[in-house]
């Protein structure tokens, strides 16, 4: 179409140049280029009705003036609305202007080419039965350098010459082979209202433009683009991390790349594990919940192998500090099933992951980037929500809002919350108040929960006895570990000595092998903390105080450790004998 503007009683009026049916029949008998460049035309006027919500056409004779505004003599090309172009199958190869709603990074095909997916829209797409969401364009090229390179994730304007119209799953699409010797050509323009009229990226060094007519098209497209009421990108399959559910099917995720791990395989290919973040918290899952078989019809064993091949799916203290990971929000591990060569996102990129599968692996929410997945750059739309969470110190999206609903109390409830990521990142001795779930404990056998210490007995060196509240005289003390988890990480925290006695009020340490009532009472409290007595199979939320410390050199290793202090479980209703569990 060619576009001009004029006044109208019914609204704004745009002039569109389209080929007639007779013209198209005549062009089909000519050469491919001639049938696109030379033909009789008729002019249509597009009018918006009084409410501005539809388009209608009427004929009007008009004389077109050609201006040369590029590096080649201008030729008379005809441009079509997308709704008309999708009906022009071979031997007609239409020319179009369109707005890039979104695009994906190129990736290898099964052959020797690369493919890049782009979705185009224009005013004619609105309400259209087949292209209401836009038209998919498949660009093919033998090298990455030949593809269009939009400056922004969406909102740029592209001119395409000689596209091939095909269909897939009853939806029309354009196929464009680009590069040296290919018939398809493109120009990329800035989509902003005050953008330059000179294309910033072209498929060839030389191109032609009918300047007056095509600048009218650009003005029209920019006006529509910057005054539209609906977003360019579809949110139908878009999920935030806190919305991810296993087995829901392929979904899209807007996120920021925080870390990329790579390792070479025996076959020379490279495995990739990417950690992404959007400032929200994944749904807490049971520690042993979820299997790949429940999600993938095929390839479940490979998905499991990809995850387990990386060992830990959490970042180390050194990585958290070096990468400046935000204190709040889950890091989602994304395993790459498909090798993407040079198109892997880089740390710091804000992207949209497309058609990824989500499943739960041993209580950890994971995503799989398969051969059907793709990604594109995107604006970081989630940063405002994260800023609000940080400002109000909202460390958990899933814990009870009222501290009265937590199962424990602490001696330091005036201290602000810390996340476990903060605790892990702080390499110095420190004390913290955290909001966590207790998901497991050790030892599994309650008979091993208490040990006799002092006078050379037990496993605690004499110099550690004061720190756990025990004297040099032989006595029984608690000795257990809790696995604590929040949306940002997990830690093992020691619970022993007087801190354990405070945690379990009315249940002093003793010889467990000689007191079954003691063990049954302890088991009831632990099952309550684990959520076994309620419907919360992912664990109950508790608050506790945690201290990070290092053991003196010469006793045990100097690794940073954690212990619980100043915390007490609230009174609970005794668990009947027939409901007592046996540990995790």
ABEGO torsion letter per residue (X at the ends): XBBBBBBBAAEBBBBBBBBBAAAAAAAAABBAAAAAABBBBBBBBBBBBAAGABBBBBBBBBBBBBBBABABBBBBBBBBBAAAAAABBOABBBBBBBBBABBBBBBBBABABBBBBBBBBBAAABGBAAAAAEBBBBBBBABAAABBBBABABGBBBBBBGBBBBBBGGBBBBBBBBEBGBABBBBBBBABAABBABBABBABABBBBBAAAAAAAAAAAAAAAAABABBABBAAABBBAAABBBGAEBBBBBBBBABBBBBBBAAGBBBBBBBBBAGBBBBBBBAABEBAAAABABGAAAAAAAAAAAEBABBBAAAAAAAGBBABEBBBBBBBABBAEAABBBBGBBBBBBGBBBBBBGGBBBBBBBAABBBBBBBBAAAAAAAAAAAAGBABAABBABAAABABBBABAABBBBBAAAAAABABBBBBBBBBBBABBOBABAAAABBBBEGGBEABBAAAAAAAGBBABBBBBBBBBBBBBBAAEBBBBBBBEAAAAAABBGBBBBBAAABAAAAAAAAAAAAAAAGAABABAAEBBBBBBBBBBBBBBGABBABBBBBBBGBBBBBBBBBBAAABBAEX
